Amino acid sequence: MLRILIAFIFVLSFSGCMNSWDKHSTTYKIDGVVVEVPVEIDGKPVPPDPGEDGTETLLGIDSNDNGVRDDVERWIYAKYQNSHPIVRQIALQAGRAAQMIIEEPKNAREKRIYLKSALDCNFYFKFYADIYDEPLLIDHIVFDKEFEIIQFNTPERVEAYLSYDAHLSGGVYSSTPIEQQRAKCDFNVDKLFGK
């Protein structure tokens, strides 16, 4: 009971900080601008709104089976629709990692590598790509508080994330060398650059 209360407080404490997001809408207010969810992006259809069914289970609905919940994927496409395709892929990689985390929070030490890889990819395109004559494509860390609020949007999901975090406690984790961060992207970067 206490864990559910903590999870509820966690969700409420950030709800005032986030952009307007109604999972049943075709528009979101992101950074003060009303943005429509695109019907298609990069030639692929955006998944349908899962509605209340998307919150009935821990893992929600992933209708296109890409490892990202439909409500999260819709938000990513709305938020990053005018960004470089690599930025959207970084956000989708983080979404996949977050799903793995809540699916098996007790295997945190094994599953953390997926989130770490998404963050390494993000760091490369935020801080270091220009060292290797590639553009810096993003100005923030995708897996931020807003992303967490969207991803962990039910008490059960928050509880699973907190369990994951607790299972990492006491561990010592190394950082990835800069020259290896690009390789942590789980998508074909060269293809998205047209190489």
N, C-alpha and C positions, 0 to 999 in steps of 0.2 A: 504494500500500500504506500509506504514511504517513497519507494522508487517511482511509482506512478505520479505521486504528488510532485516530486522533484522534476520529473519529466514535463509535467504540465506547467510548472513554474518556468522551466527552461524555454518552452515554446512561447509562453506569454511574455517573458522578459524581452524577447527579441522581436515580437510582433510589431511593436511601435517603431522599430528601427528599419524594418524592411520596406521595400517598395510595395505599392498596391498590387496584390496578386490574388485573383479570384480564380480558382482552378476550374470553374464552370464558365468562364468568360472566353471570348475570342480576342480580348484585348487585355493588356497589362499596363500598369503605370510603372515604368522603369526609369529611374533617374529623373523623375518629374515629367516624363514624356509618355503619352499614351501610344502604345505600340500594339499593332495587331499581330496575332499569331499567323505566320504565313501558311498557306495551304500546302506549299511545296518549297523545298529548299535544296539546292544543289541537284535538282532533277528528281528528288525523292519526296514522296508524300509525307507530311507531318502526321504523326499518329493522332487518332481521334481523342477527344476529351474523355477520360475514363469516368468522369462523374464521381459520385459517392462510392461506386464499386471500387475505385482506385484506392480507397482508404480502409477497406474492410479486412485486408490481410497485411501482414508485415511487409511482404515484397510487392504488393500492389499489382498493377497490370502493365505488362510489357508486350503489347500486341504485335510488334514487329520483331520481337525476340533478339534485340541488339544489346540486352543487358542493362538498359536504362529504362526506368519506369516512364510510362507515357506522360504523366503530369510533369515530371522533371524535364523530359525531352522537349515538351511543348514550351516550357519556360525558357530552356536553353535557346531554342530556335527564335523565340520572341526577343530575348535579351541580346543575342549575338547575330541576328539576321543580317546586319550590315557589316559584320566583321569578316576578316579573312577566314576561309574554310578551316584553316589550322586552329584558329581560336575556338570554333565550334567543336572541333574534334577533341581539343584539350578538355573542354567542358564535358563532352560526352564520356571521355575516358575517366574523368573524375566521378561522373554519375555511375558508371559501371563499377568503379572501385567502391563507392559508397554502398551500392547494393550488395557487393560481396561482404563488406564489413558487417552489415546488419543481418545478413543471412547466417553467418557463422562467427558471431562475436567472440566465442571462446577460442577460436583459432586466430586470434588477433596477430600473433607474432608471424604467422604464415601469410595472413591476408594483408598485413600492412604494406607489403611490397607493392601491391597494386595501387594504393593511394600514393605511396612514395614515388612510384613511377609517373603517375599523373602530375604530381607536384614538380618532379624533376623536369618533365616536358614543359610545364608551365614556366618554371624558372628559366629554362633555356631561352624561350621566346620572349621573356620579360627582361632578362638581364644580360644574356651572353651571346645571343645569335649574331650580333654585329661583329663580334670577335672573329667569327667564321664567315664573314661576308654575306650574312643572311639578315633579313630585316627583323627588328624587334617588333612583334605583332600585337603585344598585349601590355597594358599598363597596370595590371593588378593581378592578384592571386585569385584564380577562379573559385577555389574551395575556401570561400570566406563565410562570414556569418549569414549573409543573405542566402548563399547556396545551401548552407546547413539547415536553415529554416525551411527552404523548399524541399530538400531531400528528407529531412527527419521531421515530418509534419504531423505525426501522430504520437501519442504517448508511448506506444509500443516501439516505434522506430527510434524515438529519443532514448528509451531504455536500452535498446539493443546497441545504440551508438555509445552510450555511457558504459555499458558492459564491455564493449570493445576497448574503450579507452582505459578502463580499469585493468583489463588483462594485459595491457602494454606496460603497466606500472612496473618500475624497477628495471626496465630494460635499458640497454645502452645501444644506440643506433648510429651508424655512421652516415656521413653525407656522400653523395655521389660526385665524383670528380666532374668538373665542367665539361671536359671533352667527351664524357659518356652520357650526358643528360639528354641530348637529342635522340639517342638510341632508345631511351625509355618511353618515347611516344609509341603507343600501340597501334598506330595507323601509318600509312605510307606518306611520309613528309615529302619526299621527292616528287611523288605523283601530284600532290596538292600544289607544289611549286611549278608543276609542268615540266619537270626534268625527265 
